Amino acid sequence: MKKVLIIRGSAIGDIVECLPVASAIKNNFDEEFEIHWMVRRKFKKILEGNRFIDKILCYEDYKDL
């Protein structure tokens, strides 16, 4: 399985505009992809429940690494 990380957390409009990317990856490639999305914690709820996103990561959890 291949994994794809989408990093889009700067603004709500940017996140909404990029949502079709996740569905396009899942629907248009023969190989199985796991979609991970990195976002600021305050925007996490926008992505929760999206059937095309397998894992949501919060930027704040990783910024000090």
C-alpha positions in Angstrom: 0.0 0.0 0.0 1.3 3.5 -0.9 0.7 6.5 1.4 0.1 10.0 0.4 0.5 13.0 2.8 -1.4 16.1 1.9 -0.2 19.1 3.9 -2.8 21.9 3.8 -3.5 23.7 7.0 -3.0 27.4 6.4 -6.6 28.5 5.8 -10.1 27.0 5.6 -10.4 27.9 2.0 -7.2 26.2 1.0 -8.4 23.0 2.8 -11.8 23.0 1.1 -10.3 23.6 -2.3 -7.9 20.6 -1.9 -10.6 18.1 -0.7 -11.2 16.9 -4.3 -7.5 15.8 -4.4 -8.1 13.0 -1.9 -11.1 11.6 -3.8 -9.3 11.9 -7.1 -6.4 9.8 -5.8 -8.7 7.2 -4.4 -10.9 7.0 -7.5 -8.4 7.3 -10.3 -5.5 5.0 -9.5 -5.5 1.2 -9.7 -3.1 0.9 -6.8 -4.4 1.2 -3.3 -3.4 4.5 -1.6 -3.8 5.5 2.0 -4.4 9.3 2.3 -3.1 11.1 5.3 -3.8 14.8 5.7 -1.9 17.3 7.9 -3.8 20.3 9.1 -3.8 22.8 12.0 -5.8 21.4 14.9 -8.5 24.2 14.7 -9.4 22.9 11.2 -9.4 19.2 12.0 -13.2 18.9 12.2 -13.5 20.0 8.5 -11.8 16.7 7.5 -13.3 14.3 10.1 -15.7 11.9 8.6 -14.4 12.3 5.0 -14.4 8.8 3.5 -11.4 9.5 1.3 -9.1 10.5 4.2 -7.6 7.6 6.2 -5.7 9.6 8.9 -5.7 13.2 10.0 -2.5 14.6 11.5 -2.3 17.8 13.4 0.6 20.2 12.6 0.9 21.2 16.3 1.8 17.6 17.3 4.8 17.5 15.0 6.2 21.1 14.8 8.8 20.6 17.5 10.3 17.4 16.0 
